[in-house]
Amino acid sequence: MGRCVFLVLGAWVGCTLTARAGDFVPGGPCTRGRVKNNGTTIVTDWETLLRGPCWCQDCHEGVFERSELVKMKSCGLNVVHVYGEKNDNVPVGAEAENIDSIVEWCRQESLYVILTFGGSEISSQEKVSEFWRFYAPRYADQTHVVYEPKNEGEDVVVTTINWYGIIREYAPETHLLLGSYSNLMQGSQYALRDINGIGDAIDWSNESIAFHGYNVNGATQERIIHELNTAGYATTITEFPNSGELIASYERAGVSYIHFEACWAHRQLGYMCEYLKQYNISWQPDFGDWPQPHVEHPVETRRGTWMQQSVAGETGVYRLMANGLVRGGPVQSVYDLSGRLVWEAPGDQAGGANGYGGRDAAGRSASQLLVVKPSSVRD
């Protein structure tokens, strides 16, 4: 399988291939880092919201045209929500080749993928478990892939604990979208009740709550998002019907969202672009010039001063010197080029004026880390 690795003294970060028979093998470097939980929602490695359409691989024959990804990028979208296999009469893995294509195309286009089991009708827990035993390891090392255990699952407490354990066995670093409620029209108390029932089985550091936007208005959705955020949980909208009001509400709330168009209507992914342009809603996209001109995003999130180093046989290698921080100041973070956090020091542990108190797992301070500086980052 492919694994994104950080070469501390190297000039390239990519997917190394250690393929076994039947594994998914990516064709090149991982172009996007993993999504991050910012306390409100999940965001990209560039701190932008995830916005996009869905695709039901379990109800379409074949797969969409590759050109559809280019079209959706041109209207400010950056993620495809893929509903995988759900039919109990079809063996798990029957759609693997098509899903492989989607995952690989999105990697090449620097887009994200959210993969879920699919369907809203009840399927056996064992069927869903078998699905994740197959697919969780398949894309575990693909940093642009997010997992949603099941669309609109039932017995949320029992199934979440079960599927969480299975997925985490194979994919410990992949972000998980849990719950996937069809709606929370009565408020956040139902999700919070389930979270209490789950207890300490999940630490929520790399997990968040997914729910849908059916039979609710924008004000209700904003209130629920706020309540869950206040309780300490990030949220993502993984289905909602065509509604400018809801889109505006999600933008105001700063939450990532995936539209349901293109799924059951057998429309192409780019269809979402047609009605997005009907609404007076704007954002700075990852790519393209609609709805606003995009901005260049540095690949690395960093605070500090870049100091060029001389390393034998290497070029473009820098040392990140931590800026001075006061106690209680901001979090100082260093990410590798795949988007993985490699060093972090909260301000109240910064170690005085030089801010060198934080250490990574190997005991290195920020001033000891050698990193490859992206060309988009100036000294």
Number of C-alpha atoms within 10 A of each C-alpha: 20 24 19 21 18 21 15 14 17 16 16 13 18 17 23 18 15 10 12 9 7 9 16 23 21 24 14 14 19 27 24 24 25 26 26 21 20 13 16 21 25 28 21 23 24 19 15 20 25 26 23 28 26 25 27 23 23 20 17 13 11 12 16 18 11 13 11 14 22 18 18 24 23 19 23 26 28 26 27 26 27 24 23 27 25 25 15 11 6 11 13 20 15 12 17 18 13 17 22 17 16 22 25 22 18 23 23 16 16 18 26 29 24 21 27 26 28 25 19 14 11 10 17 11 16 11 17 22 21 17 22 25 17 17 25 23 19 20 26 23 24 31 27 28 26 23 25 26 28 30 26 22 23 18 9 20 18 14 20 22 16 16 23 22 16 18 24 17 12 19 22 17 16 23 26 25 27 28 25 25 23 19 20 19 16 10 16 18 13 13 21 15 11 16 21 11 14 17 11 9 13 14 9 17 12 17 22 22 25 26 25 25 25 16 11 15 14 19 13 17 25 18 15 20 27 18 16 20 16 12 11 13 22 25 28 26 25 27 25 21 15 15 16 16 13 22 23 16 19 20 18 11 17 19 23 24 29 24 24 22 22 17 21 12 10 14 13 20 24 22 15 22 19 10 12 18 13 9 12 9 13 14 14 16 24 26 21 19 15 19 17 15 14 15 12 12 14 16 21 24 19 17 16 17 14 19 14 17 15 11 13 7 8 12 14 15 21 20 20 24 20 26 17 16 21 16 15 11 13 14 14 22 19 23 19 22 27 23 24 21 17 17 20 20 22 18 20 17 19 26 17 14 13 14 25 22 20 22 18 15 8 8 10 15 20 27 21 14 17 20 25 24 23 14 10 11 14 8 10
